[in-house]
Amino acid sequence: MAKKKREKQKKETSSLKKIGYILLFALPLFALIYFNRQNRQEKLKNNSFTTYGIIEKLRPNSPKGTTTRKDVVYFYFVKNDTVFHKITDLTENGIKRLGLKINDCYEVKVVESDYGIFDIDFEKRKDTMIEKKNYKNQKYNTSIHRNIIE
């Protein structure tokens, strides 16, 4: 009888240790994610400029993982005679829901110090067209990104 009680106590202790280890590693990870997001939002709020982003390619229903899908929007904006090509993800059927089309222009907020941090507002459509072929310098995220666009 006492042996069963000790075994039950050991199982409870090992379960508590597992929960403790999970919390020990998970909490710093969640804190890092939270503070990184806060930092990005602060930069967008205080140290950003507004420009126009033109959609150059749409990829609806792209695989996100093994079971989920997403819509991918390729767009570009111009800053200092350079075209910066960027990518953003939407939820599945986001392209259809928002009525996005190639060569549509939208307002984009971009952080001055890091062009990788941006926020494109698909609610603020503009009647503007900027031809990227008029600019010599083209910046892509990766060579794969370049191959997809060209």
C-alpha positions in Angstrom: 0.0 0.0 0.0 2.8 2.4 0.9 4.7 1.5 -2.3 1.7 2.5 -4.5 1.4 5.8 -2.6 5.1 6.6 -3.2 4.8 5.7 -6.9 1.8 8.0 -7.2 3.7 10.8 -5.4 6.7 10.3 -7.8 4.4 10.6 -10.9 2.9 13.8 -9.5 6.3 15.2 -8.8 7.6 14.3 -12.3 4.5 15.9 -13.8 5.1 19.1 -11.9 8.7 19.1 -13.0 7.7 18.8 -16.6 5.2 21.6 -16.3 7.9 23.7 -14.6 10.4 23.0 -17.4 7.8 23.9 -20.0 7.1 27.2 -18.3 10.8 27.9 -17.8 11.4 27.7 -21.5 8.0 28.9 -22.8 7.7 32.1 -20.8 11.0 33.7 -22.1 10.0 32.8 -25.6 6.6 34.4 -25.3 8.1 37.5 -23.6 10.6 37.8 -26.5 7.8 37.5 -29.1 5.7 40.1 -27.2 8.5 42.6 -26.8 9.7 42.2 -30.4 6.1 43.0 -31.6 5.9 46.0 -29.3 9.2 47.2 -30.6 8.1 46.9 -34.3 4.8 48.7 -33.5 6.7 51.5 -31.8 9.0 51.9 -34.8 6.0 52.0 -37.1 4.3 54.6 -35.0 7.3 57.0 -34.4 10.0 56.4 -37.0 8.2 55.7 -40.3 7.3 57.3 -43.6 4.2 56.9 -45.7 4.5 55.9 -49.4 2.6 54.0 -52.0 2.8 50.3 -52.7 1.8 48.9 -56.0 0.8 45.2 -56.3 2.9 43.3 -58.8 1.8 39.7 -58.3 -0.9 37.8 -56.4 -0.7 34.2 -55.3 -4.0 33.0 -53.8 -4.2 29.7 -51.8 -0.5 29.1 -51.4 0.4 26.3 -49.0 1.4 27.7 -45.6 2.0 24.3 -44.0 0.8 20.8 -44.4 -2.9 21.6 -43.8 -3.3 25.4 -44.0 -3.2 27.9 -46.9 -2.6 31.6 -47.2 -2.8 34.3 -49.9 0.5 36.0 -50.8 0.8 39.6 -52.1 3.9 40.8 -53.9 4.2 44.6 -54.0 6.8 47.3 -54.4 7.4 50.8 -53.3 9.9 53.5 -54.4 12.3 55.3 -52.0 15.3 57.4 -53.1 15.3 56.2 -56.8 15.3 52.5 -55.7 12.4 50.1 -56.0 12.0 47.8 -53.0 10.0 44.6 -53.6 8.2 43.2 -50.6 5.9 40.3 -49.7 3.0 40.2 -47.3 0.6 37.4 -46.3 -3.1 37.4 -46.0 -5.5 34.9 -44.7 -6.9 32.4 -47.1 -9.3 34.1 -49.6 -8.0 37.5 -48.4 -7.3 38.6 -52.0 -10.8 37.8 -53.1 -12.4 39.3 -50.0 -10.4 42.6 -50.4 -10.8 42.7 -54.2 -7.1 43.1 -54.8 -5.8 43.3 -58.4 -2.4 43.6 -60.0 -1.3 47.3 -60.4 -3.6 48.5 -57.6 -1.9 51.1 -55.4 -2.2 51.2 -51.6 -0.8 53.3 -48.8 2.2 51.7 -47.0 3.9 52.8 -43.8 7.6 51.8 -43.8 10.1 52.2 -40.9 12.9 54.6 -42.0 15.7 52.5 -40.4 14.5 49.1 -41.5 12.5 48.7 -44.7 11.6 45.1 -43.7 9.1 46.5 -41.1 6.1 47.8 -42.9 2.3 48.0 -42.8 0.3 48.0 -46.0 -3.3 49.3 -45.6 -5.5 47.5 -48.1 -8.4 49.7 -47.1 -6.7 52.9 -48.5 -6.6 52.4 -52.2 -5.0 55.2 -54.3 -5.4 56.1 -58.0 -1.6 56.2 -58.6 0.7 54.2 -60.9 4.4 54.1 -60.5 6.3 52.2 -63.2 9.1 50.2 -61.7 10.9 49.9 -65.1 11.7 53.6 -64.8 14.1 52.9 -62.0 17.5 51.3 -62.3 18.0 50.0 -58.8 15.8 47.1 -57.8 16.0 45.5 -54.3 14.5 42.0 -53.7 14.3 40.1 -50.4 16.0 37.0 -51.9 17.1 35.7 -55.3 14.0 33.3 -55.2 11.8 36.4 -54.7 13.5 38.0 -57.8 12.9 34.8 -59.9 9.2 34.8 -58.9 8.7 38.4 -59.9 10.6 38.4 -63.1 
